[in-house]
Amino acid sequence: MSTKRIYLLVAGVMAVLLMGVGCSSDNNNDNVGASGDFKNRTTIEANLQSRIDNLENQIGQLSTQIDALAEDVRADLQEKRDDLREELSDLRARWDDLKNATASTWDIIRTDLEDDIEELAEEYNKIKQDTDKASTPDSSVETDDTDEDEDTST
C-alpha cells in the first residue's frame, strides 16, 4: 500500500470518527447543553428536599395544634389540613420525577416543583394564621370578664 493511500485511509477514518463522536455525544450524554442549574443538581435537589421536609414538619405541628382546638372550629381546619397533606403527597411524587429526570426535562420539572412548593407554603401560612386565630382567646372577652369580676366584687 502506498503512503498516499495510507494518508487517505487515515484521513477518512478520522473524519468518520469525528462525525461519529459528534452524533454520539448528542444522543448519549444528557449533560451536553445542560443548564448551570442541572450541573448544580445535587445542591438544588438538597435544598428542595429540605424545603419539602420542612413543610411536612410544619404541617405535622399544625395538625397537633388543630386537634387541640374546640370541636366547633376544628372540623373546617382539619379539612384544610387534609388538603395540605394531599398536596404534600403530590409534591413527593413530583420530587421522585425530579430525581429521575434527564437534563432535557430536569429544569422544567424543577421549576414546576419550586412553584408548587411556594404555593403549598403560602396555603400553609394562611391555614396557620386561621389556626392561630382560633387558638387565641378573644382579648376583648377577657377584658370584659375582668371588668365584670371587678364590678361584682364591689
LUMVEXKOL-657011 format. One record per atom (N, C-alpha, C, O): atom name; z, x, y. Coordinates in nm, 2 decimals. Each point is the difference from the previous one (the first is absolute). Layout:
# LUMVEXKOL-657011
PT atom     zz     xx     yy
PT   CA      Z      X      Y
...
//
This chain:
# LUMVEXKOL-657011
PT atom     zz     xx     yy
PT    N   0.00   0.08  -0.12
PT   CA   0.00  -0.08   0.12
PT    C   0.00   0.09   0.12
PT    O   0.07   0.10   0.01
PT    N  -0.15  -0.14   0.09
PT   CA  -0.01   0.09   0.12
PT    C   0.11  -0.03   0.09
PT    O   0.07  -0.11  -0.01
PT    N  -0.04   0.20   0.10
PT   CA   0.10  -0.01   0.10
PT    C  -0.02  -0.12   0.09
PT    O   0.10  -0.07   0.04
PT    N  -0.22   0.05  -0.01
PT   CA  -0.03  -0.12   0.09
PT    C   0.04  -0.13  -0.06
PT    O   0.05  -0.09   0.06
PT    N  -0.08   0.08  -0.19
PT   CA   0.03  -0.12  -0.08
PT    C   0.16  -0.02  -0.01
PT    O   0.05  -0.11   0.01
PT    N   0.01   0.22  -0.03
PT   CA   0.15  -0.01   0.00
PT    C   0.06  -0.04   0.13
PT    O   0.09  -0.09   0.00
PT    N  -0.14   0.14   0.11
PT   CA   0.04  -0.04   0.13
PT    C  -0.02  -0.15   0.02
PT    O   0.08  -0.08   0.06
PT    N  -0.20   0.03  -0.10
PT   CA  -0.03  -0.14   0.02
PT    C   0.09  -0.09  -0.09
PT    O   0.04  -0.10   0.04
PT    N  -0.02   0.15  -0.16
PT   CA   0.09  -0.08  -0.09
PT    C   0.14   0.00   0.05
PT    O   0.06  -0.11   0.00
PT    N  -0.01   0.22   0.05
PT   CA   0.14   0.00   0.06
PT    C   0.00  -0.09   0.12
PT    O   0.10  -0.07   0.02
PT    N  -0.20   0.08   0.07
PT   CA   0.00  -0.09   0.12
PT    C  -0.01  -0.14  -0.04
PT    O   0.07  -0.09   0.06
PT    N  -0.14   0.05  -0.16
PT   CA  -0.01  -0.14  -0.05
PT    C   0.13  -0.05  -0.05
PT    O   0.05  -0.11   0.03
PT    N   0.02   0.20  -0.11
PT   CA   0.13  -0.04  -0.06
PT    C   0.10  -0.02   0.11
PT    O   0.08  -0.09   0.00
PT    N  -0.08   0.18   0.10
PT   CA   0.10  -0.01   0.11
PT    C  -0.03  -0.12   0.08
PT    O   0.10  -0.07   0.04
PT    N  -0.23   0.03  -0.02
PT   CA  -0.03  -0.12   0.08
PT    C   0.05  -0.12  -0.08
PT    O   0.06  -0.09   0.06
PT    N  -0.08   0.08  -0.19
PT   CA   0.05  -0.11  -0.08
PT    C   0.15  -0.01   0.00
PT    O   0.06  -0.10   0.01
PT    N   0.01   0.22  -0.02
PT   CA   0.14   0.00   0.00
PT    C   0.06  -0.05   0.13
PT    O   0.09  -0.07   0.01
PT    N  -0.15   0.12   0.10
PT   CA   0.04  -0.04   0.14
PT    C  -0.02  -0.15   0.01
PT    O   0.09  -0.07   0.06
PT    N  -0.20   0.01  -0.10
PT   CA  -0.02  -0.14   0.01
PT    C   0.10  -0.08  -0.09
PT    O   0.05  -0.10   0.04
PT    N  -0.02   0.16  -0.16
PT   CA   0.09  -0.07  -0.09
PT    C   0.14   0.00   0.05
PT    O   0.07  -0.09  -0.01
PT    N  -0.03   0.20   0.08
PT   CA   0.14   0.01   0.05
PT    C   0.01  -0.10   0.11
PT    O   0.11  -0.06   0.01
PT    N  -0.21   0.05   0.08
PT   CA   0.01  -0.10   0.11
PT    C   0.02  -0.14  -0.06
PT    O   0.08  -0.08   0.05
PT    N  -0.16   0.04  -0.15
PT   CA   0.01  -0.13  -0.06
PT    C   0.13  -0.02  -0.07
PT    O   0.06  -0.11   0.01
PT    N  -0.02   0.21  -0.09
PT   CA   0.12  -0.03  -0.07
PT    C   0.13   0.00   0.08
PT    O   0.09  -0.07  -0.03
PT    N  -0.09   0.14   0.14
PT   CA   0.12  -0.01   0.09
PT    C   0.01  -0.13   0.07
PT    O   0.11  -0.05   0.02
PT    N  -0.22  -0.02   0.01
PT   CA   0.00  -0.13   0.06
PT    C   0.05  -0.10  -0.10
PT    O   0.07  -0.09   0.04
PT    N  -0.11   0.10  -0.17
PT   CA   0.03  -0.10  -0.09
PT    C   0.14   0.02  -0.07
PT    O   0.06  -0.09  -0.05
PT    N  -0.02   0.21   0.03
PT   CA   0.12   0.03  -0.08
PT    C   0.12   0.04   0.07
PT    O   0.11   0.00  -0.06
PT    N  -0.12   0.03   0.19
PT   CA   0.12   0.04   0.07
PT    C   0.04  -0.10   0.11
PT    O  -0.07  -0.01   0.10
PT    N   0.18  -0.06  -0.13
PT   CA   0.04  -0.11   0.09
PT    C   0.05   0.06   0.14
PT    O   0.00  -0.08   0.10
PT    N   0.03   0.20  -0.09
PT   CA   0.05   0.06   0.12
PT    C  -0.11   0.04   0.10
PT    O   0.03   0.03   0.11
PT    N  -0.15  -0.03  -0.15
PT   CA  -0.11   0.03   0.09
PT    C  -0.01  -0.10   0.11
PT    O  -0.01  -0.12  -0.03
PT    N   0.02   0.16   0.15
PT   CA  -0.01  -0.09   0.11
PT    C   0.13  -0.08   0.02
PT    O   0.00  -0.10   0.08
PT    N   0.10   0.13  -0.15
PT   CA   0.13  -0.07   0.01
PT    C   0.06   0.02   0.14
PT    O  -0.01   0.10   0.06
PT    N   0.07  -0.21  -0.01
PT   CA   0.06   0.01   0.13
PT    C   0.12   0.09   0.00
PT    O   0.05   0.04  -0.11
PT    N   0.00   0.00   0.22
PT   CA   0.12   0.08   0.01
PT    C   0.12  -0.07  -0.06
PT    O   0.09   0.06  -0.05
PT    N  -0.09  -0.20   0.07
PT   CA   0.11  -0.07  -0.06
PT    C   0.00   0.01  -0.15
PT    O   0.11   0.01  -0.06
PT    N  -0.22  -0.02  -0.01
PT   CA  -0.01   0.02  -0.14
PT    C   0.05   0.13  -0.05
PT    O   0.06   0.02  -0.10
PT    N  -0.09   0.08   0.18
PT   CA   0.04   0.14  -0.03
PT    C   0.15   0.01   0.01
PT    O   0.07   0.09  -0.06
PT    N   0.00  -0.17   0.15
PT   CA   0.14  -0.01   0.01
PT    C   0.06  -0.11  -0.08
PT    O   0.11  -0.06   0.03
PT    N  -0.18   0.02  -0.13
PT   CA   0.04  -0.12  -0.09
PT    C   0.14   0.00  -0.04
PT    O   0.07  -0.10   0.01
PT    N  -0.02   0.21  -0.06
PT   CA   0.13   0.00  -0.06
PT    C   0.11  -0.03   0.11
PT    O   0.09  -0.08  -0.03
PT    N  -0.10   0.14   0.14
PT   CA   0.09  -0.03   0.11
PT    C  -0.01  -0.14   0.05
PT    O   0.11  -0.07   0.02
PT    N  -0.22   0.02   0.00
PT   CA  -0.02  -0.14   0.05
PT    C   0.05  -0.10  -0.11
PT    O   0.07  -0.10   0.04
PT    N  -0.10   0.12  -0.17
PT   CA   0.05  -0.09  -0.10
PT    C   0.15   0.01  -0.01
PT    O   0.06  -0.11  -0.03
PT    N   0.00   0.22   0.05
PT   CA   0.14   0.01  -0.01
PT    C   0.07  -0.08   0.12
PT    O   0.10  -0.07  -0.02
PT    N  -0.17   0.08   0.14
PT   CA   0.05  -0.08   0.11
PT    C  -0.01  -0.15  -0.03
PT    O   0.09  -0.08   0.03
PT    N  -0.21   0.04  -0.08
PT   CA  -0.02  -0.14  -0.03
PT    C   0.10  -0.05  -0.11
PT    O   0.06  -0.11   0.01
PT    N  -0.04   0.19  -0.11
PT   CA   0.10  -0.03  -0.10
PT    C   0.14  -0.02   0.05
PT    O   0.07  -0.09  -0.03
PT    N  -0.03   0.18   0.12
PT   CA   0.13  -0.01   0.07
PT    C   0.01  -0.13   0.08
PT    O   0.11  -0.06   0.00
PT    N  -0.21   0.03   0.07
PT   CA   0.00  -0.13   0.08
PT    C   0.01  -0.12  -0.09
PT    O   0.08  -0.09   0.04
PT    N  -0.15   0.09  -0.15
PT   CA   0.01  -0.12  -0.09
PT    C   0.14   0.00  -0.06
PT    O   0.06  -0.11  -0.01
PT    N  -0.01   0.22  -0.04
PT   CA   0.14   0.01  -0.05
PT    C   0.10  -0.05   0.10
PT    O   0.09  -0.07  -0.04
PT    N  -0.11   0.11   0.16
PT   CA   0.10  -0.04   0.11
PT    C  -0.01  -0.15   0.02
PT    O   0.11  -0.07   0.01
PT    N  -0.23   0.01  -0.01
PT   CA  -0.01  -0.14   0.01
PT    C   0.07  -0.08  -0.12
PT    O   0.06  -0.10   0.02
PT    N  -0.08   0.16  -0.13
PT   CA   0.06  -0.06  -0.12
PT    C   0.15   0.00   0.01
PT    O   0.07  -0.10  -0.03
PT    N  -0.01   0.21   0.08
PT   CA   0.14   0.01   0.02
PT    C   0.05  -0.10   0.10
PT    O   0.10  -0.07  -0.01
PT    N  -0.17   0.06   0.12
PT   CA   0.03  -0.09   0.11
PT    C   0.00  -0.15  -0.05
PT    O   0.09  -0.08   0.04
PT    N  -0.19   0.05  -0.12
PT   CA  -0.01  -0.14  -0.05
PT    C   0.11  -0.03  -0.09
PT    O   0.06  -0.11  -0.01
PT    N  -0.02   0.21  -0.07
PT   CA   0.12  -0.01  -0.09
PT    C   0.13  -0.03   0.08
PT    O   0.08  -0.08  -0.04
PT    N  -0.06   0.16   0.15
PT   CA   0.12  -0.02   0.08
PT    C  -0.01  -0.14   0.07
PT    O   0.10  -0.07   0.01
PT    N  -0.22   0.03   0.03
PT   CA  -0.02  -0.13   0.06
PT    C   0.04  -0.11  -0.09
PT    O   0.06  -0.10   0.03
PT    N  -0.10   0.12  -0.16
PT   CA   0.03  -0.10  -0.10
PT    C   0.15  -0.02  -0.02
PT    O   0.05  -0.12  -0.01
PT    N   0.02   0.23   0.02
PT   CA   0.15  -0.01  -0.01
PT    C   0.06  -0.08   0.12
PT    O   0.08  -0.08  -0.02
PT    N  -0.14   0.11   0.13
PT   CA   0.05  -0.07   0.13
PT    C  -0.04  -0.15  -0.01
PT    O   0.09  -0.08   0.04
PT    N  -0.21   0.05  -0.08
PT   CA  -0.04  -0.14  -0.01
PT    C   0.09  -0.08  -0.10
PT    O   0.04  -0.11   0.02
PT    N  -0.01   0.17  -0.14
PT   CA   0.08  -0.06  -0.10
PT    C   0.14  -0.03   0.05
PT    O   0.06  -0.09  -0.06
PT    N  -0.01   0.16   0.16
PT   CA   0.13  -0.02   0.05
PT    C   0.01  -0.11   0.10
PT    O   0.10  -0.04   0.05
PT    N  -0.22  -0.01  -0.01
PT   CA   0.00  -0.11   0.11
PT    C   0.04  -0.13  -0.06
PT    O   0.00  -0.03  -0.12
PT    N   0.03  -0.06   0.22
PT   CA   0.03  -0.14  -0.04
PT    C  -0.12  -0.06  -0.06
PT    O  -0.12   0.03   0.03
PT    N   0.14  -0.12  -0.12
PT   CA  -0.11  -0.06  -0.08
PT    C  -0.10  -0.07   0.08
PT    O  -0.12   0.00  -0.03
PT    N   0.16  -0.07   0.14
PT   CA  -0.10  -0.07   0.08
PT    C  -0.10   0.09   0.07
PT    O  -0.11  -0.05   0.03
PT    N   0.14   0.17   0.00
PT   CA  -0.10   0.09   0.06
PT    C  -0.06   0.10  -0.10
PT    O  -0.10   0.06   0.03
PT    N   0.16  -0.05  -0.14
PT   CA  -0.04   0.10  -0.10
PT    C  -0.14  -0.03  -0.06
PT    O  -0.08   0.09  -0.02
PT    N   0.05  -0.22  -0.01
PT   CA  -0.12  -0.04  -0.08
PT    C  -0.13   0.05   0.07
PT    O  -0.08   0.06  -0.06
PT    N   0.07  -0.09   0.19
PT   CA  -0.12   0.04   0.08
PT    C  -0.02   0.15   0.00
PT    O  -0.11   0.06  -0.02
PT    N   0.22   0.01   0.04
PT   CA   0.00   0.15   0.00
PT    C  -0.03   0.06  -0.14
PT    O  -0.07   0.10  -0.01
PT    N   0.12  -0.16  -0.09
PT   CA  -0.03   0.04  -0.14
PT    C  -0.15  -0.01  -0.03
PT    O  -0.06   0.09  -0.06
PT    N   0.00  -0.20   0.11
PT   CA  -0.14  -0.02  -0.02
PT    C  -0.08   0.11   0.07
PT    O  -0.10   0.06  -0.06
PT    N   0.14  -0.03   0.18
PT   CA  -0.07   0.11   0.08
PT    C   0.02   0.14  -0.07
PT    O  -0.09   0.08  -0.01
PT    N   0.21  -0.06  -0.04
PT   CA   0.03   0.12  -0.07
PT    C  -0.08   0.02  -0.12
PT    O  -0.06   0.10  -0.04
PT    N   0.04  -0.21  -0.04
PT   CA  -0.09   0.00  -0.12
PT    C  -0.14   0.03   0.04
PT    O  -0.07   0.07  -0.08
PT    N   0.02  -0.12   0.19
PT   CA  -0.13   0.03   0.05
PT    C  -0.01   0.15   0.03
PT    O  -0.10   0.07  -0.04
PT    N   0.20  -0.01   0.10
PT   CA   0.00   0.15   0.02
PT    C   0.00   0.07  -0.13
PT    O  -0.08   0.10  -0.01
PT    N   0.15  -0.14  -0.09
PT   CA   0.00   0.07  -0.13
PT    C  -0.14  -0.01  -0.07
PT    O  -0.04   0.10  -0.06
PT    N  -0.03  -0.22   0.08
PT   CA  -0.13  -0.01  -0.06
PT    C  -0.10   0.09   0.07
PT    O  -0.08   0.07  -0.06
PT    N   0.09  -0.06   0.19
PT   CA  -0.08   0.09   0.08
PT    C   0.03   0.15  -0.04
PT    O  -0.10   0.08   0.00
PT    N   0.22  -0.05  -0.02
PT   CA   0.04   0.14  -0.04
PT    C  -0.06   0.03  -0.14
PT    O  -0.05   0.11  -0.02
PT    N   0.05  -0.21  -0.07
PT   CA  -0.07   0.02  -0.13
PT    C  -0.15   0.03   0.02
PT    O  -0.05   0.08  -0.07
PT    N  -0.01  -0.16   0.16
PT   CA  -0.14   0.03   0.03
PT    C  -0.02   0.14   0.05
PT    O  -0.10   0.07  -0.03
PT    N   0.19  -0.03   0.12
PT   CA  -0.01   0.14   0.05
PT    C   0.01   0.10  -0.11
PT    O  -0.08   0.10   0.00
PT    N   0.16  -0.12  -0.09
PT   CA   0.02   0.09  -0.12
PT    C  -0.13   0.01  -0.08
PT    O  -0.04   0.11  -0.04
PT    N  -0.03  -0.22   0.03
PT   CA  -0.13   0.00  -0.07
PT    C  -0.10   0.08   0.07
PT    O  -0.08   0.07  -0.05
PT    N   0.07  -0.09   0.19
PT   CA  -0.09   0.07   0.08
PT    C   0.03   0.15   0.00
PT    O  -0.08   0.09   0.01
PT    N   0.21  -0.06  -0.02
PT   CA   0.05   0.14  -0.01
PT    C  -0.06   0.07  -0.12
PT    O  -0.05   0.11   0.00
PT    N   0.05  -0.19  -0.11
PT   CA  -0.07   0.06  -0.13
PT    C  -0.15   0.02   0.02
PT    O  -0.05   0.10  -0.05
PT    N  -0.01  -0.19   0.13
PT   CA  -0.14   0.02   0.03
PT    C  -0.03   0.12   0.08
PT    O  -0.09   0.08  -0.03
PT    N   0.18  -0.05   0.12
PT   CA  -0.01   0.12   0.09
PT    C   0.02   0.13  -0.09
PT    O  -0.08   0.09   0.02
PT    N   0.17  -0.09  -0.11
PT   CA   0.03   0.11  -0.08
PT    C  -0.12   0.03  -0.09
PT    O  -0.02   0.12  -0.04
PT    N  -0.06  -0.22   0.00
PT   CA  -0.11   0.02  -0.08
PT    C  -0.14   0.01   0.07
PT    O  -0.10   0.01  -0.06
PT    N   0.11  -0.01   0.19
PT   CA  -0.13   0.00   0.08
PT    C  -0.06   0.13   0.01
PT    O   0.06   0.11  -0.02
PT    N  -0.19  -0.11   0.03
PT   CA  -0.08   0.12   0.02
PT    C  -0.02   0.02   0.15
PT    O   0.04  -0.08   0.09
PT    N  -0.09   0.20  -0.05
PT   CA  -0.02   0.03   0.14
PT    C  -0.08  -0.11   0.07
PT    O   0.02  -0.02   0.12
PT    N  -0.12  -0.03  -0.18
PT   CA  -0.08  -0.10   0.06
PT    C   0.07  -0.13   0.03
PT    O  -0.05  -0.07   0.09
PT    N   0.15   0.03  -0.16
PT   CA   0.07  -0.12   0.03
PT    C   0.14   0.01   0.05
PT    O   0.06  -0.09   0.05
PT    N   0.00   0.21  -0.06
PT   CA   0.14   0.03   0.04
PT    C   0.03  -0.04   0.14
PT    O   0.10  -0.07   0.03
PT    N  -0.18   0.11   0.07
PT   CA   0.02  -0.03   0.14
PT    C   0.01  -0.15   0.03
PT    O   0.09  -0.05   0.07
PT    N  -0.18  -0.03  -0.14
PT   CA   0.00  -0.14   0.02
PT    C   0.12  -0.07  -0.05
PT    O   0.07  -0.08   0.06
PT    N  -0.03   0.12  -0.18
PT   CA   0.12  -0.05  -0.07
PT    C   0.12   0.04   0.08
PT    O   0.09  -0.08   0.02
PT    N  -0.08   0.20   0.02
PT   CA   0.12   0.05   0.08
PT    C   0.01  -0.08   0.13
PT    O   0.11  -0.04   0.03
PT    N  -0.22   0.02   0.04
PT   CA   0.01  -0.07   0.13
PT    C   0.05  -0.14  -0.02
PT    O   0.08  -0.05   0.07
PT    N  -0.14  -0.02  -0.18
PT   CA   0.04  -0.14  -0.03
PT    C   0.15   0.00  -0.04
PT    O   0.08  -0.09   0.04
PT    N  -0.04   0.19  -0.12
PT   CA   0.14   0.00  -0.04
PT    C   0.10   0.03   0.12
PT    O   0.10  -0.07   0.01
PT    N  -0.14   0.16   0.08
PT   CA   0.08   0.02   0.12
PT    C   0.01  -0.12   0.08
PT    O   0.11  -0.04   0.05
PT    N  -0.22  -0.04  -0.03
PT   CA   0.01  -0.12   0.08
PT    C   0.09  -0.10  -0.07
PT    O   0.08  -0.07   0.07
PT    N  -0.09   0.06  -0.20
PT   CA   0.08  -0.10  -0.07
PT    C   0.15   0.04   0.00
PT    O   0.09  -0.09   0.00
PT    N  -0.06   0.22   0.00
PT   CA   0.14   0.04   0.01
PT    C   0.05  -0.04   0.14
PT    O   0.12  -0.05   0.01
PT    N  -0.20   0.07   0.09
PT   CA   0.05  -0.04   0.14
PT    C   0.02  -0.15   0.01
PT    O   0.10  -0.04   0.06
PT    N  -0.19  -0.03  -0.12
PT   CA   0.02  -0.15   0.00
PT    C   0.12  -0.04  -0.07
PT    O   0.08  -0.09   0.05
PT    N  -0.05   0.15  -0.17
PT   CA   0.12  -0.04  -0.07
PT    C   0.12   0.04   0.07
PT    O   0.10  -0.07   0.00
PT    N  -0.10   0.19   0.07
PT   CA   0.11   0.04   0.08
PT    C   0.03  -0.10   0.12
PT    O   0.12  -0.03   0.03
PT    N  -0.22  -0.01   0.03
PT   CA   0.01  -0.10   0.11
PT    C   0.06  -0.13  -0.05
PT    O   0.09  -0.06   0.06
PT    N  -0.14   0.01  -0.18
PT   CA   0.05  -0.12  -0.06
PT    C   0.15   0.02  -0.03
PT    O   0.08  -0.09   0.02
PT    N  -0.05   0.20  -0.08
PT   CA   0.14   0.03  -0.04
PT    C   0.09  -0.01   0.13
PT    O   0.10  -0.06  -0.01
PT    N  -0.15   0.13   0.12
PT   CA   0.08   0.00   0.12
PT    C   0.03  -0.14   0.05
PT    O   0.11  -0.03   0.05
PT    N  -0.21  -0.06  -0.05
PT   CA   0.02  -0.14   0.04
PT    C   0.10  -0.07  -0.08
PT    O   0.09  -0.07   0.05
PT    N  -0.10   0.09  -0.18
PT   CA   0.10  -0.07  -0.09
PT    C   0.13   0.06   0.01
PT    O   0.11  -0.07  -0.01
PT    N  -0.10   0.20   0.03
PT   CA   0.13   0.07   0.02
PT    C   0.07  -0.06   0.13
PT    O   0.12  -0.02   0.00
PT    N  -0.20   0.00   0.11
PT   CA   0.06  -0.05   0.12
PT    C   0.05  -0.14  -0.03
PT    O   0.11  -0.04   0.05
PT    N  -0.19  -0.05  -0.12
PT   CA   0.04  -0.13  -0.03
PT    C   0.13   0.00  -0.08
PT    O   0.09  -0.08   0.02
PT    N  -0.08   0.17  -0.12
PT   CA   0.12   0.01  -0.08
PT    C   0.12   0.05   0.08
PT    O   0.11  -0.05  -0.02
PT    N  -0.14   0.14   0.11
PT   CA   0.12   0.05   0.08
PT    C   0.05  -0.11   0.09
PT    O   0.12  -0.02   0.02
PT    N  -0.21  -0.06   0.03
PT   CA   0.04  -0.12   0.09
PT    C   0.08  -0.10  -0.09
PT    O   0.10  -0.05   0.05
PT    N  -0.15   0.03  -0.17
PT   CA   0.07  -0.10  -0.08
PT    C   0.14   0.06  -0.05
PT    O   0.09  -0.08  -0.03
PT    N  -0.08   0.21   0.03
PT   CA   0.12   0.06  -0.05
PT    C   0.11   0.01   0.11
PT    O   0.12   0.01  -0.03
PT    N  -0.17  -0.01   0.16
PT   CA   0.09   0.02   0.11
PT    C   0.06  -0.14   0.04
PT    O  -0.08  -0.09   0.03
PT    N   0.21   0.08  -0.02
PT   CA   0.05  -0.12   0.05
PT    C  -0.03  -0.02   0.15
PT    O  -0.02   0.09   0.07
PT    N   0.00  -0.22  -0.03
PT   CA  -0.04  -0.03   0.13
PT    C   0.12   0.04   0.10
PT    O   0.11  -0.06  -0.02
PT    N  -0.13   0.15   0.11
PT   CA   0.10   0.05   0.08
PT    C   0.06  -0.11   0.10
PT    O   0.11   0.01   0.03
PT    N  -0.20  -0.10   0.00
PT   CA   0.05  -0.11   0.09
PT    C   0.10  -0.09  -0.07
PT    O   0.09  -0.06   0.06
PT    N  -0.11   0.04  -0.19
PT   CA   0.09  -0.08  -0.08
PT    C   0.14   0.07   0.00
PT    O   0.10  -0.07   0.01
PT    N  -0.10   0.20  -0.03
PT   CA   0.12   0.07  -0.01
PT    C   0.08  -0.01   0.13
PT    O   0.12  -0.02   0.01
PT    N  -0.20   0.03   0.10
PT   CA   0.06  -0.01   0.13
PT    C   0.06  -0.13   0.02
PT    O   0.11  -0.02   0.06
PT    N  -0.18  -0.09  -0.10
PT   CA   0.05  -0.13   0.02
PT    C   0.12  -0.02  -0.09
PT    O   0.10  -0.07   0.04
PT    N  -0.10   0.12  -0.16
PT   CA   0.12  -0.01  -0.09
PT    C   0.12   0.07   0.06
PT    O   0.11  -0.06  -0.01
PT    N  -0.13   0.17   0.07
PT   CA   0.11   0.07   0.06
PT    C   0.05  -0.07   0.12
PT    O   0.13  -0.01   0.01
PT    N  -0.21  -0.05   0.07
PT   CA   0.04  -0.08   0.11
PT    C   0.08  -0.12  -0.04
PT    O   0.10  -0.04   0.06
PT    N  -0.14  -0.03  -0.17
PT   CA   0.07  -0.11  -0.05
PT    C   0.13   0.04  -0.05
PT    O   0.10  -0.07   0.02
PT    N  -0.09   0.18  -0.09
PT   CA   0.12   0.05  -0.06
PT    C   0.10   0.02   0.12
PT    O   0.12  -0.03  -0.01
PT    N  -0.17   0.09   0.12
PT   CA   0.09   0.03   0.11
PT    C   0.05  -0.13   0.06
PT    O   0.11  -0.01   0.04
PT    N  -0.20  -0.09  -0.03
PT   CA   0.04  -0.13   0.06
PT    C   0.10  -0.07  -0.08
PT    O   0.09  -0.07   0.06
PT    N  -0.10   0.07  -0.19
PT   CA   0.09  -0.07  -0.09
PT    C   0.14   0.07   0.00
PT    O   0.10  -0.07  -0.03
PT    N  -0.09   0.19   0.06
PT   CA   0.12   0.08  -0.01
PT    C   0.09  -0.03   0.13
PT    O   0.12   0.03   0.00
PT    N  -0.18  -0.08   0.11
PT   CA   0.08  -0.02   0.12
PT    C   0.05  -0.13   0.01
PT    O   0.07  -0.04   0.10
//
